[in-house]
Amino acid sequence: MASTVEIPLVGGVADGQSVTVELDSNGRPPLTHHHLGPGGLAEAEIYELEATVDGAQDWRYCWRGPAV
C-alpha cells in the first residue's frame, strides 16, 4: 500500500483547501496537481509543488494558472 500525505493548496479558487496524494518510491508527492473546476477539465487549474521554508509542512501546491 502506498503512503499518502495531505498537501495544502495556495492561491487560485482552491486556496485554503488541501488534497491527499500518494507518495512515489522516493517519498515525494507528484510535481503538479490539476484541481478540477465545476466544468471538469475545461475549468481545471494547475498547482505546482513547492517545498516550504517555515518548517510547519514539508510541501504545498501553489497556483500557477488555468490548465487551458
Number of C-alpha atoms within 10 A of each C-alpha: 4 9 12 14 16 14 18 19 23 18 15 16 12 17 13 10 11 15 13 11 16 15 14 12 9 6 11 15 20 12 10 15 19 15 20 15 14 8 8 9 14 12 14 18 20 18 24 17 19 13 11 12 9 7 8 7 12 12 19 19 24 20 22 14 13 16 14 9
